[in-house]
Amino acid sequence: MNQEAKRKAQEELDGDSADWELLSECIAKADGDEDRAHQIYLHRRTAELANDRADCDHREKWPMLTPLLVIYTVGTIGVLALVFVFLAGRLGWW
């Protein structure tokens, strides 16, 4: 994870600027164990802070589009070749 985000989340937890709603959820999830709740809080808060919104726009919108197009194209060409060979054999084109 991003070290800067982890440091900032730790500073929030140590100071008074912690997200109290998130911290109360973490305490409830940790069954009252504050050390475990702090670790859960750090993990979740670091993930929130490290989430770079600007980077989401630069990712590929359809990551599986190229492999699907290749597979469908090869399959279509293969089927057309089989049909051509079948018809050529039946109609005596060779």
ZIHULIN-V485682 format. One record per residue. N is the residue number from 1. PSI is psi as a letter, one per 30 degrees, with the letter a starting at -180 (NA if undefined). D_LAST is the distance of its C-alpha to the last C-alpha in Angstrom with 1 decimal. Layout:
n = [N/N]
psi = [PSI/PSI]
d_last = [D_LAST/D_LAST]
This chain:
n = [1/2/3/4/5/6/7/8/9/10/11/12/13/14/15/16/17/18/19/20/21/22/23/24/25/26/27/28/29/30/31/32/33/34/35/36/37/38/39/40/41/42/43/44/45/46/47/48/49/50/51/52/53/54/55/56/57/58/59/60/61/62/63/64/65/66/67/68/69/70/71/72/73/74/75/76/77/78/79/80/81/82/83/84/85/86/87/88/89/90/91/92/93/94]
psi = [l/k/e/e/e/e/e/e/e/e/e/e/e/e/a/g/g/l/j/e/e/e/e/e/e/e/e/e/e/g/h/f/j/e/e/e/e/e/e/e/e/e/e/e/e/e/e/e/e/f/j/j/e/e/f/f/f/f/l/k/e/i/f/g/e/e/e/e/e/e/e/e/e/e/e/e/e/e/e/e/e/e/e/e/e/e/e/e/e/e/f/h/f/NA]
d_last = [64.5/66.1/69.5/71.1/70.3/71.6/74.8/75.3/74.8/77.3/79.8/79.4/80.1/83.1/84.6/85.2/82.0/79.9/77.8/80.1/77.8/75.1/77.7/79.0/75.5/75.1/78.5/77.6/74.3/76.2/78.7/81.6/80.9/81.5/80.0/76.7/76.9/77.4/74.3/72.3/73.8/73.0/69.4/68.8/70.8/69.1/65.7/67.0/68.3/65.3/62.9/62.0/61.1/60.0/57.4/55.7/54.5/52.7/50.5/47.0/47.0/43.7/43.2/40.2/38.3/36.4/35.1/34.2/32.3/30.3/29.6/28.5/26.3/24.5/24.2/23.0/20.3/19.3/19.2/17.1/14.5/14.7/14.4/11.4/9.6/11.2/10.3/6.6/7.1/9.8/8.6/5.5/3.8/0.0]
